[in-house]
Amino acid sequence: MTKPAPRLQAVADTPLAAPDAPAAISPARAFIGFDHVTVTYGRGESATTALAPTTLAIEKGDFVALVGPSGCGKSTLLKLVAELLKPTSGNIFVAGREVGAEPIRIGMAYQNATLLPWLNIRDNVMLPLKIVPPFRARYRSARKGEFRDRVDALLEQVGLAGFAEKYPWQLSGGMMQRANLSRALIHEPNLLLLDEPFGALDQFTREELWGVMQDLWMATKTTVLLVTHDLRESAFLANRICVMSARPGRIIEDRKVPFAHPRSIDQTYDADFVGLTQHLRSLIMEARAETGSGIVAPQHAPEGA
Ligand SMILES: Nc1ncnc2c1ncn2[C@@H]1O[C@H](COP(=O)(O)OP(=O)(O)OP(=O)(O)O)[C@@H](O)[C@H]1O
């Protein structure tokens, strides 16, 4: 079995280079860049510092997984990128500009599929095309047939062929998440933000959707930021994993995942793969132990183990 990588101590807001650390680039030149960003919620005695000074540079086309103890600031980081939250200090860059300077197309999917119950699946998935420029103008100029074909093609790609006319309540949880992912991707986002989108699914459905997500990412090469508690999921999908400390969160390790895509579920039981997830787990266990807080999802044991 491959030896787990050595534990790395981070002493500043920039993590020490892991053996497979991505090349260092300046946040201002990155596709997504965090430059000494902090977040404190509230004020005075009720203030909670969620994010300690964090510097991070994500390149276009990266699939980055954010893992760490519960409450360490992973979702906070996603909200900053989506401009749902402003940093308390520091600068955030998107596509080489200050966040918000030039809007980019963002797709989002969360743990609970937020499909509108009164729309069928096709109309749910079509929604961003009605709202987001430049598609909005084309939708108004009666290109609906073209968009309908586009939605149906994507539904087929995610395994929902024949379900376009169904309503969300007629689908299983896994099917709803397939539709949710389709809606997040239909408008060809430059950036996909995923906050535990597979967290509520059973293991087999989750693994199926990892395959769907991997295929979609390989086809589109959209930049993805995935928050997950499932370390196997992070190592299956991402080409880069950032591990965060307990709150106030900071990145304590930033490493490339050394396995070529496409990856198979069987591969996740290989010694190298298990070594990587064990290493991530030990980092998070140590981070949790520092504060006595946080929840780490158990690793899935190999079948028959
Ligand atoms: N609006 C808010 N007001 C006050 N505190 C908040 C707010 N949002 C988040 N927090 C706190 O900030 C910290 C980080 O929250 P965040 O949701 O980013 O963590 P997380 O790593 O995504 O957690 P989990 O893995 O459990 O989903 C937590 O302690 C949380 O309680």
The ligand as an ORCA input file, in Angstrom:
! r2SCAN-3c Opt
* xyz 0 1
  N     -24.937     34.069      8.225
  C     -24.169     33.655      9.224
  N     -24.147     34.314     10.397
  C     -23.351     33.932     11.419
  N     -22.532     32.866     11.349
  C     -22.509     32.164     10.211
  C     -23.329     32.517      9.081
  N     -23.089     31.632      8.078
  C     -22.173     30.774      8.564
  N     -21.830     31.093      9.825
  C     -20.842     30.408     10.667
  O     -19.601     30.429      9.968
  C     -18.938     29.178     10.105
  C     -18.654     28.612      8.734
  O     -19.891     28.261      8.125
  P     -19.950     27.503      6.727
  O     -21.382     27.234      6.442
  O     -19.170     28.252      5.729
  O     -19.174     26.158      7.080
  P     -19.084     24.779      6.279
  O     -17.661     24.359      6.326
  O     -19.703     24.915      4.936
  O     -19.983     23.852      7.204
  P     -20.675     22.424      6.895
  O     -19.594     21.547      6.374
  O     -21.182     21.961      8.224
  O     -21.765     22.671      5.907
  C     -19.833     28.298     10.974
  O     -19.370     28.359     12.290
  C     -21.197     28.935     10.850
  O     -21.951     28.739     12.017
*
